[in-house]
Amino acid sequence: MREAKTSYNSGMRNQDIINRSLQSVWHPCTQMKRHEQFPLIPIKLGQGVWLHDAEGKRYLDAVSSWWVNLFGHNNSRIKNAIKQQLDMLEHVMLAGFTHEPVVKLSEKLAKLTGLGHAFYASDGASATEIALKMSFHYWRNLYSETPDKANKTKFISLQNSYHGETLGALGVTDVAIFKDTYAPLLMQSAQMPSPDFRLAEVGESAEAFALRCADALEQYVSEHSHELAAFIIEPLVQCAAGMGMYHPVYLKRAREICTQYEVHLIADEIAVGFGRTGKMFAYEWATEGNGHLTENIKALPDFICLSKGITGGYLPLSAVLTTDKIYQAFYDDSTVRGFLHSHSYTGNPLACSAALATLAIFEEDHIIEQNKILSANIVEKLSALNELPHVHLRHQGMIFAFDVQTKNTKFARDCYVSALNNGLLLRPIGNTVYWMPPYTISEAEVDFLVQATLKAVHASV
């Protein structure tokens, strides 16, 4: 049943910092007026999977602070790497200069992805912008004197896709609440049928549905390839669409189709990269068998966009990696044929050091293999959720989700508030409840996560 009142106890919380925040900070993805009813929570400390507020109450961070925190808050290894770098160099512009952290990180990312020449920014939306601009500019450079290729200026994405909220990224995003207001400002793109298995016909397998969607993609691309620069896709999981998951055969077919019709394939790994789907990068599921992505070059996308977990959640950083062929199209005596895009903090040494420490943890602690065990343990405990009125209980690697059947039109808000009352940070997407916890979560903390989720959903349906 639903709680009579959905508000958490703000009582003796640090009211001063709350008031000052409301008077000076415009919080993201927020209708600020709602904080008249639901006060902000001042966080003073992070430790492991827990966030501690100004009153000493703690909350299990089940969403990794917007999907960025991989190895827990206050991780000594990442923190020490930042401190060591801070004693040497905090920042230098990357135009005309370089430094060891950015070189080492670029080398490691190239080895992991099979792509190279990393271009850096600070956030996921900026990475999307960079990939779109690079693709457009590539065709302009390569075919500027070839009439039949000069019109490759358009982009396609999936229905219900999300790629960020800057104007270019919104142009290939298909989430109305983010996009509709700004529609007059945006470039036009076309959306292909989503292979999200929740949209399949009754009795249709995930693989069969994915292949049907791929057939629709091929039909469109075959008719419009002369004007298409790139297809941008969230590999395996459409996170902002309510953790919509699909069969990896779609990735393989998308690569084949884009290759056949000379259209770039952009893999938006911003949310799903760095182990979230059970492999280091989600696009590795497009390879045959269990081989690493670099063992099957034909499966590589033309661009990979990375952010969120790249620094373990410690500092803002994003990167775009691409092929040598695309890089060479910009390598010229003419300045205007270069990629004249920049961010003041491009390749920041502190952020690169955090990323290097994060990648070292993956390697030294065998995180991908450890996560297989952790994921299996969490899946086993998911059976406790069978008492809830849910559909499509699903998981992919370290992403877990289910859709709640309810007539409560304010379910997401009520569930969020009820979870906070129970010491849990959940952030439902519509009627979808999901977990994307740090990889350091313990068995006891998983038990707490399950029970607190049960209480929150029961109180909100």
Secondary structure, DSSP 4 states (H G I P E B T S, - for coil): ---S------TTS-HHHHHHHHHH---TT--GGGGGTS----EEEEEBTEEEETTS-EEEETTHHHHT-SS-BT-HHHHHHHHHHHTT-S---SSS---HHHHHHHHHHHHHHS-EEEEEESSHHHHHHHHHHHHHHHHHHHTTT-GGGTT--EEEEETT----SSHHHHHT---HHHHGGGGGGSPP-EEEPP--GGGSPTT--HHHHHHHHHHHHHHHHHHHGGGEEEEEE-SSEEGGGTSEE--THHHHHHHHHHHHTT-EEEEE-TTTTTTTTSSSSGGGGGSSTT--GGG-GGG--SEEEE-GGGGTTSS--EEEEE-HHHHHTT-SS-GGGS-----TTTT-HHHHHHHHHHHHHHHHTTHHHHHHHHHHHHHHHGGGGGGSSEEEEEEETTEEEEEE--S-TTHHHHHHHHHHHTTEE---BTTEEEE---TT--HHHHHHHHHHHHHHHHTT-
